[in-house]
Amino acid sequence: MRLVVELLFAVAAAFPRRAVFPAGCVFGGVFKLIGYRKKVIRDNLQRAFPEHSSKELRRLRSRVYRHFGLLAVEMLRLPRQSPEQLLANSVFEGLDNLYETLRQGRGVLVLSGHLGNWETGLATAAAHGFKVAAVTRRIKGGLGQYIADRMRQSHGVTAINRRTALRPILSFLKKHAHDGGVGFVLDQNAKRDDGVFVDFFGTPACTMAGLAVMAKRYRTPVVPLVFFRDSEGRHHLRFLPEVKWEEVQEKGEPHKKPSSIEHNTQRYTKILEQAIREHPEQWIWMHKRWRTSPD
């Protein structure tokens, strides 16, 4: 099966760039035709955008499928793209925000999410000379994990298993204190033991607390990184200003007041939500983001 995947990589890489968008539209049309996670996408969009009409939500759902198809084609091309090809089709924004934070000499914790083409974005950051690691979940099934590993390893992106992440993160930040960062995605559902509940599109969502815990305990700066694709198919990497830690005084009735971990996780989540609102068709609405519910 891996030989088939490698063949797909080779075929996708042979596409001229002008063929990527039409091929992505075809893939997206197939996903829509078979109704891939149709109910999950529909319910999530209704939850996130209650002010939209049914017609507007149907149009947005079609654009979500188109983006998903394009994402599939781009990711199949990724392992065989050169650093020069990646940089030629990318736009960096806010690099001063990143460099200013790196001057602190502590590395950075990168706040990001599954917006645009995040895998291409990480590979492009590595091609630019930024040392990149990402805290990831293991994918069920060996084939899916093989594809993910090929995309990352082919461009020098280090994957850190979230279940054993602490020591590798600290080691990576120490080694790359002036030129590297560890990425955390905060837009996936977390289990109760791993997360805290914060507002996401108006509904409590269990969100991984690890980024806030690392920022608090080790005083490591947090820089948001937003990925999105423009109308010409170029990939944007937008670095936002550092999100400085805010401590919450937990006096009186702490069970009624958010902890510092919850407070800052909420701030991080709002940054991601705003980015998604700007490019709603480019987020993974097929993910069951609100699966874990509050008591």
C-alpha positions as CSV (number, residue, x, y, z in Angstrom):
1,M,0.0,0.0,0.0
2,R,2.9,2.4,0.7
3,L,4.1,1.9,-2.9
4,V,0.7,3.1,-4.0
5,V,1.0,6.2,-1.8
6,E,4.4,6.9,-3.2
7,L,3.0,6.6,-6.7
8,L,0.3,9.1,-5.8
9,F,3.0,11.5,-4.4
10,A,4.8,11.2,-7.7
11,V,1.8,11.8,-9.9
12,A,0.5,14.8,-7.8
13,A,4.0,16.3,-7.8
14,A,4.0,16.1,-11.7
15,F,0.9,18.3,-11.9
16,P,1.7,21.7,-13.2
17,R,0.7,24.4,-10.7
18,R,-2.1,25.6,-12.9
19,A,-3.7,22.1,-12.7
20,V,-3.8,22.0,-8.9
21,F,-6.9,24.1,-8.4
22,P,-9.0,22.2,-11.0
23,A,-7.9,18.9,-9.6
24,G,-8.7,20.1,-6.1
25,C,-12.2,21.1,-7.2
26,V,-12.7,17.6,-8.7
27,F,-11.6,16.0,-5.4
28,G,-13.8,18.3,-3.4
29,G,-16.8,17.5,-5.7
30,V,-16.3,13.8,-5.1
31,F,-16.2,14.4,-1.3
32,K,-19.4,16.4,-1.5
33,L,-21.1,13.8,-3.8
34,I,-20.4,10.9,-1.4
35,G,-21.5,13.1,1.5
36,Y,-18.2,12.8,3.4
37,R,-19.1,13.9,7.0
38,K,-22.0,15.9,5.7
39,K,-23.9,16.0,8.9
40,V,-20.9,16.9,11.0
41,I,-20.0,19.8,8.7
42,R,-23.6,21.0,8.5
43,D,-24.2,20.9,12.3
44,N,-20.8,22.6,13.0
45,L,-21.5,25.4,10.5
46,Q,-25.0,26.0,11.9
47,R,-23.6,26.1,15.4
48,A,-20.8,28.5,14.5
49,F,-22.8,30.8,12.2
50,P,-26.4,30.9,13.5
51,E,-26.9,34.3,11.8
52,H,-26.4,32.8,8.3
53,S,-29.4,31.7,6.2
54,S,-29.8,28.1,5.0
55,K,-28.7,29.2,1.5
56,E,-25.5,30.9,2.8
57,L,-24.6,27.8,4.8
58,R,-25.1,25.6,1.8
59,R,-22.8,27.8,-0.2
60,L,-20.2,27.8,2.6
61,R,-20.4,24.0,2.8
62,S,-19.7,23.7,-0.9
63,R,-16.6,26.0,-0.4
64,V,-15.5,23.8,2.5
65,Y,-15.6,20.7,0.3
66,R,-13.7,22.5,-2.4
67,H,-11.0,23.5,0.1
68,F,-10.8,20.0,1.4
69,G,-10.3,18.6,-2.1
70,L,-7.6,21.2,-2.8
71,L,-5.9,20.4,0.5
72,A,-5.8,16.7,-0.4
73,V,-4.0,17.5,-3.7
74,E,-1.6,20.0,-2.1
75,M,-0.6,17.5,0.6
76,L,0.0,14.8,-1.9
77,R,2.4,17.1,-3.8
78,L,4.2,18.2,-0.6
79,P,6.8,15.4,-0.1
80,R,8.3,16.0,-3.5
81,Q,8.3,19.8,-3.6
82,S,11.6,21.6,-3.2
83,P,12.2,24.4,-0.7
84,E,12.5,26.8,-3.6
85,Q,9.1,25.7,-4.9
86,L,7.5,26.2,-1.5
87,L,9.0,29.7,-1.0
88,A,8.0,30.8,-4.5
89,N,4.3,30.1,-3.8
90,S,4.2,31.6,-0.3
91,V,3.8,34.9,1.4
92,F,5.3,35.7,4.8
93,E,3.6,38.4,7.0
94,G,4.7,39.7,10.4
95,L,8.1,38.2,10.4
96,D,9.2,41.0,12.7
97,N,6.9,39.7,15.4
98,L,8.7,36.3,15.2
99,Y,12.2,37.7,15.2
100,E,11.5,40.2,18.0
101,T,10.3,37.3,20.2
102,L,13.2,35.0,19.3
103,R,15.6,37.7,20.5
104,Q,14.5,36.8,24.0
105,G,16.5,33.6,23.6
106,R,13.9,31.2,24.8
107,G,12.6,29.9,21.5
108,V,8.8,30.2,20.9
109,L,5.7,28.3,21.4
110,V,3.7,28.7,18.2
111,L,-0.1,28.9,18.6
112,S,-1.8,27.6,15.4
113,G,-4.6,25.6,14.1
114,H,-5.9,23.6,11.1
115,L,-6.6,26.5,8.9
116,G,-5.5,26.8,5.3
117,N,-2.8,24.3,4.5
118,W,-1.0,24.0,7.8
119,E,1.3,21.2,6.7
120,T,2.5,23.2,3.7
121,G,2.9,26.2,6.0
122,L,5.1,24.3,8.4
123,A,7.2,23.0,5.6
124,T,7.5,26.5,4.2
125,A,8.6,27.9,7.5
126,A,11.3,25.2,7.6
127,A,12.4,26.1,4.1
128,H,12.8,29.7,5.2
129,G,15.3,28.6,7.9
130,F,13.0,28.5,10.9
131,K,13.6,25.3,13.0
132,V,10.1,23.7,13.3
133,A,8.7,21.1,15.6
134,A,5.0,20.3,16.1
135,V,3.2,18.6,18.9
136,T,1.0,16.0,17.2
137,R,-1.4,13.1,17.8
138,R,-0.6,9.7,16.5
139,I,-3.0,8.9,13.6
140,K,-5.0,5.7,13.8
141,G,-3.9,3.3,11.2
142,G,-0.4,2.9,9.8
143,L,-1.1,4.3,6.4
144,G,-2.3,7.7,7.6
145,Q,0.6,8.0,10.0
146,Y,3.0,7.1,7.1
147,I,1.6,9.9,4.9
148,A,1.9,12.4,7.7
149,D,5.4,11.4,8.5
150,R,6.5,11.6,4.9
151,M,5.1,15.1,4.6
152,R,6.9,16.4,7.6
153,Q,10.2,14.5,7.4
154,S,10.7,15.4,3.8
155,H,11.0,19.1,4.9
156,G,12.7,18.7,8.2
157,V,9.7,19.3,10.4
158,T,10.1,17.4,13.7
159,A,6.9,15.7,15.1
160,I,6.6,15.4,18.8
161,N,4.1,12.9,20.2
162,R,1.9,14.8,22.6
163,R,1.7,11.8,25.0
164,T,5.5,12.1,25.7
165,A,6.0,15.7,24.7
166,L,7.5,17.5,27.7
167,R,11.2,16.5,27.5
168,P,11.4,16.7,23.6
169,I,9.8,20.2,23.7
170,L,12.2,21.5,26.4
171,S,15.2,19.9,24.5
172,F,14.1,21.4,21.2
173,L,13.6,24.9,22.7
174,K,17.0,24.8,24.4
175,K,18.7,23.7,21.2
176,H,16.9,26.3,19.0
177,A,16.5,29.1,21.5
178,H,17.2,31.8,18.8
179,D,15.9,30.2,15.7
180,G,13.1,27.7,16.4
181,G,9.7,27.0,17.8
182,V,7.3,24.3,18.8
183,G,3.8,24.4,17.3
184,F,0.6,23.7,19.2
185,V,-2.8,23.3,17.5
186,L,-5.6,24.4,19.8
187,D,-8.6,23.8,17.5
188,Q,-9.2,20.1,18.2
189,N,-11.4,18.5,20.7
190,A,-9.6,17.4,23.9
191,K,-10.6,14.9,26.5
192,R,-11.5,16.1,29.9
193,D,-8.2,15.0,31.5
194,D,-6.2,16.9,28.9
195,G,-8.2,20.1,28.5
196,V,-10.2,23.0,29.9
197,F,-13.5,24.4,28.6
198,V,-13.4,27.7,26.8
199,D,-15.8,29.5,24.5
200,F,-15.4,28.7,20.8
201,F,-17.9,30.2,18.5
202,G,-20.3,30.7,21.4
203,T,-20.2,27.1,22.7
204,P,-18.0,25.6,25.4
205,A,-15.3,23.5,23.8
206,C,-12.8,21.3,25.6
207,T,-9.4,22.6,24.6
208,M,-5.9,21.3,25.2
209,A,-4.3,23.1,28.1
210,G,-0.7,22.1,27.3
211,L,0.2,25.4,25.6
212,A,-0.8,27.5,28.5
213,V,0.8,25.2,31.0
214,M,4.1,25.4,29.1
215,A,3.9,29.2,28.8
216,K,3.3,29.6,32.5
217,R,5.7,27.0,33.9
218,Y,8.7,27.7,31.7
219,R,8.0,31.4,30.8
220,T,8.2,30.6,27.1
221,P,6.7,33.3,24.8
222,V,3.7,32.4,22.6
223,V,3.5,33.7,19.0
224,P,0.3,33.0,16.9
225,L,0.8,31.8,13.3
226,V,-2.1,31.9,10.9
227,F,-2.1,29.9,7.7
228,F,-4.4,30.7,4.8
229,R,-4.6,30.4,1.0
230,D,-5.4,33.5,-1.1
231,S,-7.5,33.6,-4.3
232,E,-4.3,33.0,-6.4
233,G,-3.4,29.8,-4.6
234,R,-0.5,31.3,-2.6
235,H,0.0,30.2,1.0
236,H,0.2,32.9,3.6
237,L,2.1,32.6,6.9
238,R,1.0,35.4,9.2
239,F,2.9,35.8,12.4
240,L,1.0,37.9,15.0
241,P,2.5,39.7,17.9
242,E,3.5,37.8,21.0
243,V,0.6,36.9,23.3
244,K,2.0,37.9,26.7
245,W,1.0,35.8,29.7
246,E,-1.8,37.2,31.9
247,E,-2.0,36.0,35.5
248,V,-5.4,35.7,37.1
249,Q,-5.8,36.3,40.8
250,E,-7.8,33.4,42.2
251,K,-9.3,34.8,45.3
252,G,-12.7,34.4,46.9
253,E,-14.5,31.6,45.0
254,P,-12.0,30.2,42.6
255,H,-14.5,27.6,41.3
256,K,-16.5,30.4,39.9
257,K,-13.5,32.2,38.4
258,P,-11.3,30.9,35.6
259,S,-7.8,29.9,36.4
260,S,-4.8,31.5,34.7
261,I,-4.6,28.4,32.5
262,E,-8.3,28.7,31.4
263,H,-8.0,32.5,31.0
264,N,-5.0,32.3,28.7
265,T,-6.3,29.3,26.8
266,Q,-9.5,31.3,26.1
267,R,-7.3,34.2,24.8
268,Y,-5.5,31.8,22.5
269,T,-8.7,30.3,21.3
270,K,-10.3,33.7,20.5
271,I,-7.3,34.4,18.2
272,L,-7.9,31.2,16.3
273,E,-11.6,31.9,16.1
274,Q,-11.0,35.3,14.6
275,A,-8.7,33.8,12.0
276,I,-11.3,31.1,11.1
277,R,-14.0,33.8,10.8
278,E,-11.8,35.6,8.2
279,H,-11.4,32.4,6.2
280,P,-14.3,30.2,7.2
281,E,-14.1,27.9,4.2
282,Q,-10.5,26.9,5.0
283,W,-11.1,25.3,8.4
284,I,-11.7,21.6,9.1
285,W,-15.4,21.7,9.8
286,M,-15.6,17.9,9.5
287,H,-13.9,17.6,12.9
288,K,-16.1,16.9,15.9
289,R,-14.8,20.0,17.8
290,W,-17.5,19.9,20.5
291,R,-17.6,16.2,21.1
292,T,-16.5,16.5,24.8
293,S,-19.3,18.4,26.6
294,P,-19.3,20.1,30.0
295,D,-20.8,18.2,33.0
